[in-house]
Amino acid sequence: MDAAVDPDAMLMLAYARGDLAAFEALYARHRGMLYRFLLRSVRDPHRTDELFQETWSRVISARARYQPQAKFSTWLLQIAHNLMIDSLRRQRPTADGDEAETALANVAMPERSQPEHVLSEFEHRRNLQRAIEQLPEEQRAAVLLRLEHELSLEEIAEVTGAGRETVKSRLRYAMNRLREVLSE
């Protein structure tokens, strides 16, 4: 990717040359987007804070090696996604089948809306958010990158490290599941 096309890449290159104001501008532009992505993905404010800090630490560490091969935001989300996956792998629960079945049996079923009740826009968004939270991790990440960050299939593939067709499949399964859950 040509750095001249992406002003954020230009800022990162300037930061690599020692321009601290360039880093401050990058941080100001992307901190909200990055934090929202992490929070919606891991759904734990404490882990989100840790991953957020670690992502920016990696950006700082990589400044001398940075090459604008993709949009800066795609590169940033890729770092965050990789850290998130590493974190999830380290924290996988080790419940046996009986424990998992008992835990799932105790999960409250979502309330069904009355058909005659017209949901407000907030309620629609909240229902969508809850449905997204129920998706498997890979599908949830793909949906969030597509809907919230408007990334293309190729960009999502780059961020997640999955193939384009895999991303397409994840989005298709996720969208089918979201339609199913939201129509209930």
PyRosetta script that sets phi, psi and omega in degrees:
from pyrosetta import init, pose_from_sequence

init()
pose = pose_from_sequence("MDAAVDPDAMLMLAYARGDLAAFEALYARHRGMLYRFLLRSVRDPHRTDELFQETWSRVISARARYQPQAKFSTWLLQIAHNLMIDSLRRQRPTADGDEAETALANVAMPERSQPEHVLSEFEHRRNLQRAIEQLPEEQRAAVLLRLEHELSLEEIAEVTGAGRETVKSRLRYAMNRLREVLSE")
pose.set_psi(1, 139.1)
pose.set_omega(1, 178.4)
pose.set_phi(2, -77.9)
pose.set_psi(2, 124.2)
pose.set_omega(2, -178.1)
pose.set_phi(3, -60.6)
pose.set_psi(3, -27.9)
pose.set_omega(3, -179.4)
pose.set_phi(4, -65.8)
pose.set_psi(4, -23.5)
pose.set_omega(4, 179.9)
pose.set_phi(5, -75.1)
pose.set_psi(5, -33.9)
pose.set_omega(5, -175.8)
pose.set_phi(6, -110.7)
pose.set_psi(6, 107.5)
pose.set_omega(6, -178.8)
pose.set_phi(7, -61.7)
pose.set_psi(7, -28.4)
pose.set_omega(7, 177.9)
pose.set_phi(8, -68.5)
pose.set_psi(8, -35.7)
pose.set_omega(8, 176.2)
pose.set_phi(9, -64.1)
pose.set_psi(9, -38.5)
pose.set_omega(9, 177.1)
pose.set_phi(10, -62.3)
pose.set_psi(10, -40.4)
pose.set_omega(10, 177.9)
pose.set_phi(11, -64.8)
pose.set_psi(11, -41.0)
pose.set_omega(11, 179.8)
pose.set_phi(12, -65.3)
pose.set_psi(12, -40.0)
pose.set_omega(12, 177.0)
pose.set_phi(13, -65.2)
pose.set_psi(13, -37.6)
pose.set_omega(13, 176.9)
pose.set_phi(14, -65.8)
pose.set_psi(14, -40.3)
pose.set_omega(14, 177.3)
pose.set_phi(15, -62.8)
pose.set_psi(15, -40.1)
pose.set_omega(15, 178.0)
pose.set_phi(16, -60.5)
pose.set_psi(16, -28.5)
pose.set_omega(16, 177.6)
pose.set_phi(17, -86.2)
pose.set_psi(17, 2.7)
pose.set_omega(17, 175.5)
pose.set_phi(18, 105.8)
pose.set_psi(18, 5.4)
pose.set_omega(18, -178.7)
pose.set_phi(19, -83.5)
pose.set_psi(19, 97.4)
pose.set_omega(19, -177.9)
pose.set_phi(20, -66.7)
pose.set_psi(20, -29.4)
pose.set_omega(20, 177.9)
pose.set_phi(21, -64.2)
pose.set_psi(21, -31.2)
pose.set_omega(21, 178.0)
pose.set_phi(22, -65.3)
pose.set_psi(22, -41.3)
pose.set_omega(22, 177.5)
pose.set_phi(23, -64.9)
pose.set_psi(23, -42.2)
pose.set_omega(23, 179.1)
pose.set_phi(24, -59.9)
pose.set_psi(24, -38.4)
pose.set_omega(24, 177.9)
pose.set_phi(25, -66.8)
pose.set_psi(25, -43.0)
pose.set_omega(25, 177.3)
pose.set_phi(26, -61.2)
pose.set_psi(26, -45.8)
pose.set_omega(26, -179.4)
pose.set_phi(27, -61.3)
pose.set_psi(27, -45.5)
pose.set_omega(27, -179.7)
pose.set_phi(28, -62.6)
pose.set_psi(28, -39.1)
pose.set_omega(28, -178.8)
pose.set_phi(29, -70.9)
pose.set_psi(29, -34.2)
pose.set_omega(29, -168.1)
pose.set_phi(30, -113.9)
pose.set_psi(30, -6.5)
pose.set_omega(30, -175.6)
pose.set_phi(31, -63.5)
pose.set_psi(31, -42.8)
pose.set_omega(31, -179.1)
pose.set_phi(32, -64.8)
pose.set_psi(32, -46.1)
pose.set_omega(32, 179.8)
pose.set_phi(33, -61.9)
pose.set_psi(33, -45.0)
pose.set_omega(33, -178.8)
pose.set_phi(34, -65.3)
pose.set_psi(34, -45.0)
pose.set_omega(34, -178.8)
pose.set_phi(35, -63.0)
pose.set_psi(35, -43.8)
pose.set_omega(35, 178.3)
pose.set_phi(36, -60.8)
pose.set_psi(36, -43.8)
pose.set_omega(36, 179.1)
pose.set_phi(37, -59.0)
pose.set_psi(37, -47.6)
pose.set_omega(37, -178.6)
pose.set_phi(38, -66.5)
pose.set_psi(38, -44.4)
pose.set_omega(38, -178.6)
pose.set_phi(39, -63.7)
pose.set_psi(39, -43.6)
pose.set_omega(39, 179.8)
pose.set_phi(40, -69.4)
pose.set_psi(40, -25.9)
pose.set_omega(40, -178.7)
pose.set_phi(41, -82.1)
pose.set_psi(41, -46.4)
pose.set_omega(41, -175.9)
pose.set_phi(42, -97.9)
pose.set_psi(42, -19.5)
pose.set_omega(42, 175.4)
pose.set_phi(43, 56.6)
pose.set_psi(43, 31.5)
pose.set_omega(43, 177.6)
pose.set_phi(44, -140.4)
pose.set_psi(44, 109.4)
pose.set_omega(44, -175.4)
pose.set_phi(45, -56.6)
pose.set_psi(45, -37.3)
pose.set_omega(45, -179.6)
pose.set_phi(46, -65.7)
pose.set_psi(46, -47.9)
pose.set_omega(46, 178.3)
pose.set_phi(47, -65.7)
pose.set_psi(47, -36.1)
pose.set_omega(47, 177.5)
pose.set_phi(48, -59.7)
pose.set_psi(48, -46.7)
pose.set_omega(48, 179.4)
pose.set_phi(49, -59.0)
pose.set_psi(49, -43.9)
pose.set_omega(49, 179.8)
pose.set_phi(50, -62.8)
pose.set_psi(50, -46.3)
pose.set_omega(50, -178.9)
pose.set_phi(51, -66.9)
pose.set_psi(51, -37.1)
pose.set_omega(51, 177.9)
pose.set_phi(52, -60.3)
pose.set_psi(52, -49.1)
pose.set_omega(52, 179.6)
pose.set_phi(53, -63.8)
pose.set_psi(53, -42.7)
pose.set_omega(53, -179.1)
pose.set_phi(54, -65.2)
pose.set_psi(54, -37.1)
pose.set_omega(54, 178.3)
pose.set_phi(55, -61.4)
pose.set_psi(55, -48.7)
pose.set_omega(55, 179.9)
pose.set_phi(56, -66.6)
pose.set_psi(56, -33.0)
pose.set_omega(56, 175.5)
pose.set_phi(57, -62.3)
pose.set_psi(57, -40.3)
pose.set_omega(57, 178.4)
pose.set_phi(58, -67.1)
pose.set_psi(58, -37.1)
pose.set_omega(58, 177.3)
pose.set_phi(59, -61.9)
pose.set_psi(59, -45.8)
pose.set_omega(59, 179.7)
pose.set_phi(60, -61.2)
pose.set_psi(60, -45.5)
pose.set_omega(60, -179.1)
pose.set_phi(61, -64.2)
pose.set_psi(61, -32.6)
pose.set_omega(61, -175.3)
pose.set_phi(62, -90.0)
pose.set_psi(62, 1.4)
pose.set_omega(62, -172.8)
pose.set_phi(63, -57.1)
pose.set_psi(63, -37.9)
pose.set_omega(63, -178.2)
pose.set_phi(64, -73.3)
pose.set_psi(64, -25.6)
pose.set_omega(64, -178.3)
pose.set_phi(65, -96.6)
pose.set_psi(65, -4.4)
pose.set_omega(65, -173.9)
pose.set_phi(66, -60.5)
pose.set_psi(66, 129.6)
pose.set_omega(66, 174.5)
pose.set_phi(67, -129.0)
pose.set_psi(67, 122.0)
pose.set_omega(67, -176.9)
pose.set_phi(68, -73.5)
pose.set_psi(68, 79.9)
pose.set_omega(68, 178.5)
pose.set_phi(69, -94.4)
pose.set_psi(69, -12.7)
pose.set_omega(69, 177.2)
pose.set_phi(70, -146.1)
pose.set_psi(70, 173.4)
pose.set_omega(70, 175.3)
pose.set_phi(71, -58.5)
pose.set_psi(71, 147.1)
pose.set_omega(71, 179.1)
pose.set_phi(72, -56.7)
pose.set_psi(72, -42.8)
pose.set_omega(72, -178.1)
pose.set_phi(73, -62.8)
pose.set_psi(73, -35.9)
pose.set_omega(73, 177.2)
pose.set_phi(74, -66.0)
pose.set_psi(74, -44.1)
pose.set_omega(74, 178.1)
pose.set_phi(75, -61.3)
pose.set_psi(75, -44.3)
pose.set_omega(75, 179.4)
pose.set_phi(76, -62.8)
pose.set_psi(76, -46.6)
pose.set_omega(76, 178.9)
pose.set_phi(77, -64.6)
pose.set_psi(77, -32.7)
pose.set_omega(77, 177.6)
pose.set_phi(78, -65.3)
pose.set_psi(78, -43.3)
pose.set_omega(78, 176.9)
pose.set_phi(79, -60.3)
pose.set_psi(79, -48.5)
pose.set_omega(79, -179.3)
pose.set_phi(80, -61.6)
pose.set_psi(80, -44.1)
pose.set_omega(80, -179.8)
pose.set_phi(81, -61.6)
pose.set_psi(81, -45.0)
pose.set_omega(81, 179.4)
pose.set_phi(82, -62.6)
pose.set_psi(82, -41.7)
pose.set_omega(82, 177.3)
pose.set_phi(83, -64.1)
pose.set_psi(83, -40.0)
pose.set_omega(83, 179.5)
pose.set_phi(84, -63.4)
pose.set_psi(84, -44.8)
pose.set_omega(84, 179.5)
pose.set_phi(85, -63.3)
pose.set_psi(85, -44.2)
pose.set_omega(85, 177.2)
pose.set_phi(86, -59.4)
pose.set_psi(86, -42.0)
pose.set_omega(86, 179.3)
pose.set_phi(87, -64.0)
pose.set_psi(87, -43.3)
pose.set_omega(87, 179.1)
pose.set_phi(88, -64.3)
pose.set_psi(88, -38.7)
pose.set_omega(88, 178.7)
pose.set_phi(89, -63.5)
pose.set_psi(89, -39.3)
pose.set_omega(89, 179.7)
pose.set_phi(90, -70.1)
pose.set_psi(90, -26.3)
pose.set_omega(90, -173.1)
pose.set_phi(91, -109.3)
pose.set_psi(91, 20.1)
pose.set_omega(91, 179.9)
pose.set_phi(92, -61.1)
pose.set_psi(92, 134.6)
pose.set_omega(92, 177.1)
pose.set_phi(93, -69.1)
pose.set_psi(93, 152.2)
pose.set_omega(93, -179.6)
pose.set_phi(94, -119.8)
pose.set_psi(94, 52.0)
pose.set_omega(94, 178.9)
pose.set_phi(95, -86.5)
pose.set_psi(95, 144.2)
pose.set_omega(95, 175.9)
pose.set_phi(96, -82.1)
pose.set_psi(96, 177.1)
pose.set_omega(96, -175.4)
pose.set_phi(97, -57.7)
pose.set_psi(97, -42.4)
pose.set_omega(97, -178.9)
pose.set_phi(98, -65.8)
pose.set_psi(98, -42.9)
pose.set_omega(98, 178.6)
pose.set_phi(99, -62.0)
pose.set_psi(99, -44.3)
pose.set_omega(99, -179.8)
pose.set_phi(100, -63.4)
pose.set_psi(100, -42.2)
pose.set_omega(100, 180.0)
pose.set_phi(101, -64.2)
pose.set_psi(101, -41.9)
pose.set_omega(101, 178.4)
pose.set_phi(102, -63.5)
pose.set_psi(102, -44.3)
pose.set_omega(102, -179.6)
pose.set_phi(103, -63.5)
pose.set_psi(103, -43.2)
pose.set_omega(103, -180.0)
pose.set_phi(104, -67.6)
pose.set_psi(104, -32.7)
pose.set_omega(104, 179.2)
pose.set_phi(105, -67.9)
pose.set_psi(105, -26.2)
pose.set_omega(105, -177.9)
pose.set_phi(106, -90.1)
pose.set_psi(106, -4.1)
pose.set_omega(106, 178.5)
pose.set_phi(107, -73.5)
pose.set_psi(107, 130.3)
pose.set_omega(107, -179.0)
pose.set_phi(108, -68.1)
pose.set_psi(108, 138.7)
pose.set_omega(108, 176.9)
pose.set_phi(109, -74.5)
pose.set_psi(109, 142.7)
pose.set_omega(109, 179.7)
pose.set_phi(110, -64.6)
pose.set_psi(110, 143.7)
pose.set_omega(110, 178.5)
pose.set_phi(111, -68.7)
pose.set_psi(111, 140.9)
pose.set_omega(111, 177.2)
pose.set_phi(112, -94.2)
pose.set_psi(112, 138.7)
pose.set_omega(112, 179.0)
pose.set_phi(113, -78.2)
pose.set_psi(113, 149.3)
pose.set_omega(113, 174.1)
pose.set_phi(114, -71.9)
pose.set_psi(114, 135.6)
pose.set_omega(114, -177.6)
pose.set_phi(115, -58.0)
pose.set_psi(115, -33.9)
pose.set_omega(115, -176.9)
pose.set_phi(116, -80.7)
pose.set_psi(116, -8.1)
pose.set_omega(116, -179.3)
pose.set_phi(117, -83.1)
pose.set_psi(117, 122.3)
pose.set_omega(117, 178.7)
pose.set_phi(118, -89.8)
pose.set_psi(118, 122.4)
pose.set_omega(118, -177.2)
pose.set_phi(119, -80.4)
pose.set_psi(119, 141.7)
pose.set_omega(119, 175.7)
pose.set_phi(120, -74.7)
pose.set_psi(120, 167.9)
pose.set_omega(120, 178.6)
pose.set_phi(121, -58.8)
pose.set_psi(121, -38.9)
pose.set_omega(121, 178.4)
pose.set_phi(122, -62.3)
pose.set_psi(122, -44.4)
pose.set_omega(122, -179.7)
pose.set_phi(123, -64.1)
pose.set_psi(123, -37.7)
pose.set_omega(123, 176.4)
pose.set_phi(124, -61.6)
pose.set_psi(124, -47.7)
pose.set_omega(124, -179.4)
pose.set_phi(125, -63.9)
pose.set_psi(125, -40.5)
pose.set_omega(125, -179.8)
pose.set_phi(126, -66.0)
pose.set_psi(126, -39.8)
pose.set_omega(126, 177.6)
pose.set_phi(127, -63.6)
pose.set_psi(127, -40.6)
pose.set_omega(127, 177.4)
pose.set_phi(128, -63.6)
pose.set_psi(128, -43.5)
pose.set_omega(128, 179.5)
pose.set_phi(129, -60.6)
pose.set_psi(129, -44.5)
pose.set_omega(129, 178.5)
pose.set_phi(130, -63.3)
pose.set_psi(130, -40.7)
pose.set_omega(130, 179.2)
pose.set_phi(131, -64.8)
pose.set_psi(131, -40.6)
pose.set_omega(131, 178.0)
pose.set_phi(132, -63.5)
pose.set_psi(132, -39.9)
pose.set_omega(132, 179.8)
pose.set_phi(133, -63.0)
pose.set_psi(133, -24.3)
pose.set_omega(133, -179.6)
pose.set_phi(134, -81.7)
pose.set_psi(134, -13.2)
pose.set_omega(134, -177.6)
pose.set_phi(135, -70.6)
pose.set_psi(135, 151.6)
pose.set_omega(135, 171.9)
pose.set_phi(136, -59.0)
pose.set_psi(136, 152.5)
pose.set_omega(136, -174.1)
pose.set_phi(137, -48.9)
pose.set_psi(137, -49.4)
pose.set_omega(137, -176.6)
pose.set_phi(138, -62.9)
pose.set_psi(138, -41.0)
pose.set_omega(138, 179.4)
pose.set_phi(139, -69.7)
pose.set_psi(139, -41.3)
pose.set_omega(139, -179.9)
pose.set_phi(140, -61.1)
pose.set_psi(140, -45.3)
pose.set_omega(140, -180.0)
pose.set_phi(141, -61.8)
pose.set_psi(141, -44.2)
pose.set_omega(141, -179.4)
pose.set_phi(142, -62.6)
pose.set_psi(142, -43.8)
pose.set_omega(142, -179.5)
pose.set_phi(143, -64.8)
pose.set_psi(143, -44.4)
pose.set_omega(143, -179.6)
pose.set_phi(144, -64.1)
pose.set_psi(144, -41.5)
pose.set_omega(144, 178.8)
pose.set_phi(145, -65.0)
pose.set_psi(145, -35.3)
pose.set_omega(145, -179.0)
pose.set_phi(146, -75.9)
pose.set_psi(146, -51.7)
pose.set_omega(146, -173.5)
pose.set_phi(147, -77.4)
pose.set_psi(147, -43.4)
pose.set_omega(147, -175.0)
pose.set_phi(148, -87.7)
pose.set_psi(148, -32.9)
pose.set_omega(148, -175.1)
pose.set_phi(149, -110.3)
pose.set_psi(149, -1.5)
pose.set_omega(149, 176.1)
pose.set_phi(150, 52.2)
pose.set_psi(150, 39.7)
pose.set_omega(150, 177.9)
pose.set_phi(151, -80.2)
pose.set_psi(151, 149.1)
pose.set_omega(151, 176.4)
pose.set_phi(152, -77.1)
pose.set_psi(152, 169.9)
pose.set_omega(152, 177.2)
pose.set_phi(153, -57.3)
pose.set_psi(153, -42.4)
pose.set_omega(153, -179.0)
pose.set_phi(154, -64.3)
pose.set_psi(154, -41.9)
pose.set_omega(154, 179.4)
pose.set_phi(155, -67.5)
pose.set_psi(155, -39.7)
pose.set_omega(155, 177.3)
pose.set_phi(156, -63.8)
pose.set_psi(156, -41.1)
pose.set_omega(156, 177.8)
pose.set_phi(157, -60.4)
pose.set_psi(157, -41.0)
pose.set_omega(157, 179.5)
pose.set_phi(158, -66.3)
pose.set_psi(158, -43.8)
pose.set_omega(158, -180.0)
pose.set_phi(159, -63.7)
pose.set_psi(159, -45.0)
pose.set_omega(159, -173.2)
pose.set_phi(160, -88.4)
pose.set_psi(160, -15.6)
pose.set_omega(160, -178.1)
pose.set_phi(161, 78.2)
pose.set_psi(161, 13.6)
pose.set_omega(161, 178.9)
pose.set_phi(162, -100.5)
pose.set_psi(162, 162.0)
pose.set_omega(162, 177.2)
pose.set_phi(163, -72.9)
pose.set_psi(163, 158.8)
pose.set_omega(163, -179.6)
pose.set_phi(164, -57.1)
pose.set_psi(164, -45.1)
pose.set_omega(164, -178.7)
pose.set_phi(165, -67.3)
pose.set_psi(165, -34.2)
pose.set_omega(165, 176.3)
pose.set_phi(166, -64.3)
pose.set_psi(166, -43.9)
pose.set_omega(166, 177.8)
pose.set_phi(167, -61.8)
pose.set_psi(167, -44.0)
pose.set_omega(167, 179.2)
pose.set_phi(168, -59.6)
pose.set_psi(168, -43.2)
pose.set_omega(168, 178.7)
pose.set_phi(169, -65.0)
pose.set_psi(169, -44.0)
pose.set_omega(169, 179.1)
pose.set_phi(170, -60.9)
pose.set_psi(170, -42.7)
pose.set_omega(170, 178.8)
pose.set_phi(171, -65.6)
pose.set_psi(171, -40.9)
pose.set_omega(171, 179.5)
pose.set_phi(172, -62.7)
pose.set_psi(172, -48.2)
pose.set_omega(172, 178.8)
pose.set_phi(173, -62.7)
pose.set_psi(173, -41.2)
pose.set_omega(173, -179.6)
pose.set_phi(174, -63.9)
pose.set_psi(174, -45.7)
pose.set_omega(174, -178.7)
pose.set_phi(175, -65.1)
pose.set_psi(175, -39.2)
pose.set_omega(175, 176.2)
pose.set_phi(176, -62.2)
pose.set_psi(176, -42.6)
pose.set_omega(176, 179.9)
pose.set_phi(177, -66.3)
pose.set_psi(177, -40.6)
pose.set_omega(177, 179.4)
pose.set_phi(178, -64.0)
pose.set_psi(178, -43.8)
pose.set_omega(178, 177.4)
pose.set_phi(179, -59.4)
pose.set_psi(179, -42.7)
pose.set_omega(179, -179.4)
pose.set_phi(180, -62.7)
pose.set_psi(180, -48.3)
pose.set_omega(180, -178.3)
pose.set_phi(181, -66.6)
pose.set_psi(181, -41.5)
pose.set_omega(181, -176.7)
pose.set_phi(182, -74.6)
pose.set_psi(182, -20.1)
pose.set_omega(182, 178.7)
pose.set_phi(183, -86.0)
pose.set_psi(183, -10.2)
pose.set_omega(183, 179.5)
pose.set_phi(184, -68.9)
pose.dump_pdb("model.pdb")
